Amino acid sequence: MKAKLIPILKAVFFFLCLFLIINGQRTVGRWELFTQLLGLSGLLFLLWNYNRKFT
């Protein structure tokens, strides 16, 4: 069951990070920049997690 749940959680986390980036891009401000950076760091974490098994 755990093997089926992890890809679903990763997909939900991916779309959450995309939402943070797109929503933060709509307006200008410090908090919006912070949300963009938070979304970007989440995408970089997912990329690191994917590439971890190949190194």
Buried (B, 14 or more C-beta within 10 A) or exposed (E): EEEEEEEEEEEEBEEEBEEBBEEBEEEEEEEBEEBBEBBBEBBEEBEEEEEEEEE
